[in-house]
Amino acid sequence: MGSLERKLIHAVSRKGRGLWTSPRCFTVSGDSQLLPLPSQARVVICGGGIVGTSVAYHLARLGWTDIVLLEQGRLGAGTTRLCAGIVSVAKPISIECQMANYSSSLYQQLEEETGVKTGCVKTGSLCLAQNQDRFISLKRLASRLKVMGINCNIIKPKEVAKLHPLVNIHDLVGALHLPEDAVVSPPDVNHALAVASAGQGVQILERTSVQQVLVEKGCVTAVETDRGSIKCEYFVSCAGQWAYELGQASETKVSVPLHGCEHFYLLTKPLQEPLPPNTPVVIDMDGRIYARPWQGGLLSGGFEKNPKPIFTEGRNQLEIQNMQEDWDHFEPMLSALLRRMPSLESAEIHQLVNCPESFTPDMRCLMGETPGVSGYYVLAGMNSSGLAFAGGAGKYLAEWMTYGYPTANVWPLDIKRFGNLQSSRTFLRHRVMEVMPLLYELKVPRWDFQTGRQLRTSPLYDRLDTQGARWMEKHGFERPKYFVPPGKDLLSLDQSKTFYKPDWFDIVGAEVKCCKEAVCVIDMSSFTKFELTSTGDQALELLQHLCANDLDVPVGHIVHTGMLNERGGYENDCSVVRLSKNRFETSVQWHCRYCLQLLFFSALNLIGPRAMDVLAELSYVSMTPDHFPSMFCKEMSVGYANGIRVMSMTHTGEPGFMLYIPIEYALHVYNEVMSVGQKYGIRNAGYYALRSLRIEKFFAFWGQDLDAFTTPLECGREFRVKFDKDTDFIGREALLQQRQDGVTRRFVMLVLEDHDTELDLWPWWGEPVYRNGQLAGTTTSSAYSYTLERHVCLGFVSPPLGPEGLPTPITPDFINRGDYEVDIAGQRYPAKAKLYPFSSLFTQQKRRKDDMELSNLQGK
């Protein structure tokens, strides 16, 4: 520790240990502990911090009247009391930006609505960049924020100095200025939300601990507290870092994967020239620190590289207290602060605050109904952004409970993205030590977590690893990205980070070439497979109701279909094979698994024109299209292994086969395929090659291009909807209405022009799309097409709103006649928009599909 830091520490005032001037404990009338516990309620919310009160507030605004909010200590006495009070929209993904933007507006209006002072001051914020890569990331963020109508500007270092008098700009290359960002007093905002909720009938009881949630037949029935039980239909866990243990406390355990870490920030006394309250917040991610004005001085914290996990054993504290100071641990952040603001050398430190924050395995909060218990909702794991997210997250969760879905796509935050496998305490402890530093780490596209890996692996993992596989992780499952050829520098390749042309470019290109000219094997065992069987027609009837496409097909046929919601949006996109009259196999997402039996198969995708030759040798069966037509399934022998389900389909649009193999046969079948395939030029390929192939073929993937707000009509899949059958499938009425009214947005392919792959920034996803100079949509995925030798983006475009501000139907003419540009970090590149793929393969099939879809569109 340097002399300056010692000087500052010796100057610490040991007086006045509290951070915020907390409001009085909230009570409905008198002492809340004496209020009787109601015997029943429609909703019980656990947690009286800003997240819990936000959920109560928004449910009450949506007309819910029978709500009880329980707080084990005093209202807002947990993490909310020690929160830094910054509300910024500079967040990694769009849904988080939307939540923060709504929160900012809500906190500003609460004071007028309730008469409670919230301490809200519109300071704006400055996100600093010390290097070009960080500057690029800020430019990409700015492009995304402008799409949402959020005011922001990329500025030069000299402009930073004008906006903030203390910032040292000598090592800066630029910054992002967000003028609408604000600071608030978190306990006061919490109090205002509680006052507004109580005014609408919400009962708030302090000093009442939830012990467990009672569940019968998979549904919430009651909440057991230290003062008795409350019968209820819904339970909402807003218990913050205690949400994990609360989920594990009940007889029916609920997985809430989060873990606490210590979080430090310091407070200075008022400076010699006190900082005005509207001084901008400074976010210096390269220095790993943030700073905001506080009572004429400064509040500054950060996210260190060596975080300290907490509360892994023992009973929870009733109320969170400021934990032990650790100046040695805080020293790197203090040094970074002094480098950024050297004039603070003469400042006196008021206090070093150490408070707990909860973090999740992927740095995104947990929201929604748990997959195992109906009526059990969670909103927790805020990753040190609870204040910024609470308003918007509370709104979306309340909508979810009221309407069955929120008004925005919250899939990236849905708790169903995790399973029980991410609830291991060891996994969470190790992952959270990586997650916390990553909050301010520069993240280039397609970065991967390093901890908690090799949790779920294919039987082929070791075999592929020795052949140079580089791995990515999806839902805890290891997937090969690409295979490094012998002689390549593995270490430098793994550590390369860029927004430009990546080091794996040529490797993936060679895999793509092999897929097109010979044959490749992709291990796709991570695709979840399910089987549905019945004694009668129940399996078919259920799937006909769940699926938009017609599954009443001959045995052996494969049907590509969506499983839709009531609005016609995709809840899942899958392929279903009819194995026998009453037996079907499909792949579905986690939140559909409750209705199907999980199958334990390995899956190999053989892609390329020589795939049929390889399988023909191994099975002694002709695999030509005449004998094995496209989208067909046969159970056959491959090598010595019997009972292999072979499907004439791929996920790339190239010719090939998918093999579903019982796990015990996986290694044998793989070895046989690789051995026989040598004469045909076989090689391994990974998901990066698959991504390039599927995007150039205009294949949409669920979770990237398709979501719960996207319908088949919007992405050119009307021909996969059984409109001509008298079958009542989920979403039918919504699709019929949309077909009558016309779609207001359309999935398109955008091929970049005048874009230098070697020198220009690459598109990845989320880039704004402009038509004739006006914002028209965003990209959802992109990849370099080695066939077209240029970048291809997929995304949605919409026409301008009508005269009354309402969406207007889109036509092929609108798409075909526009001049398009894709914005990559503030620079626009011209692009050709297409409704259909450029590929010359399967020309006749494509032309038939084009004619059918164009006639449908033109008939609207």
Disulfide bonds with the S-S distance in Angstrom:
none
